[in-house]
């Protein structure tokens, strides 16, 4: 049985779930982000119901608004969920070290 699971989140996906258009997800849109956060919460709640501790991998893309990334981190921290930025696409394995540390310490 797994003791932890990684949930991958992006600011873009959360904004899309919050009503932003596909073409508009790259633009800063804190309102759409807020409306999309319940989607992330639902995934975290599902894992918790199964007794699995979630860890959020916040995939960071060039051009993401820092304020939006911080809001997602704060949202996770307020729920007591470990979160780490993942920059694996841009930085290779080194971009996933923070996430790996969070998963190890959580599991």
N, C-alpha and C positions, 0 to 999 in steps of 0.2 A: 504494500500500500504506500502510495506517495505521501510524504509528510509536507510537501510544498509543491506549488505549481506556479509557473510563470505566465502572467497575463500580459500580452503585448498591447500597448496603447500608443497612439499617436495623437498629437493635437489636431492633425488634419482629420482623422477619422472621427474624433469626438465632435469637432465642429460640423462635420457632415451629418452625424447623428443628431446634432442640434439644429439642423435646418439649413446649413450653408450649402450653396450649390457646389457641384464637383469642381467647377472652375474657381470658385471662391474660397476653397479650403486653405489655399496658400496665403491668403490675406489675413491679417490680424482681425479677429472677430470674437472678442471676449463674451459677448452675449450668446452666440451660438455654442461656444465652448461650455458655458454654464449649463445650457440646455442639454448638452451631450453628456455631461458628467453622470447623470443617472444611468446611462448605458453601461459605463464602467462599473458603477456601483452594483448593478445587477449581476455582472460577471463575478465580481468579488463575493457577493452574497451567495451565489450558487456554490462556489468552491467552499466557502465557510460552512454551508449546510452539509457538505459531504466530509467535513472534518479536515479539509486540506487548507493549509495556510497559503494564501496568495502572496506573490511577489510581483510587483508591476515593473515591467521593462518598458521604460518610456523611450521609444525610438525617437531620436532627435534628427531632424533634417535641417540642412542649410536653409536659412531663411525663416525658420520657426521663430515666433516672437518669444523672447525670453520671459516676458510676463505670463504668457500662456503656459509655458513649460513649468514655471514656478507655481502657477495655480493648480496644475495637475499634481505636482509634488505635494503641495499643501493639502489638497483634497485627500490624497492617499494617507498622509501622515495623520490627518484629523481622524481617519478611520482606523488608525493603528496598523496600517499596511505598509510593508517595506516597499520602497520604490527606488529605482536607479535608472539613470539615463543610459541608453544604449547607443553607442556611436560606431557600431561594428561595421556598417557599410562604408563609412568614411575613414575609419581608423584601423580596420581589421581587428584582430583578436584583442589588441590593447584597448579598443573601444568598448569591450565587453567585460573588462576586469571588475569594474565597480558592481555590475550586475552579478557576476559570478560570486563576488564576496558576499553580496546581500542574500543570494540563494543559499550559499553554504551556511551563513550565520543563522538564517531562518530555519533551514531544514535541520 
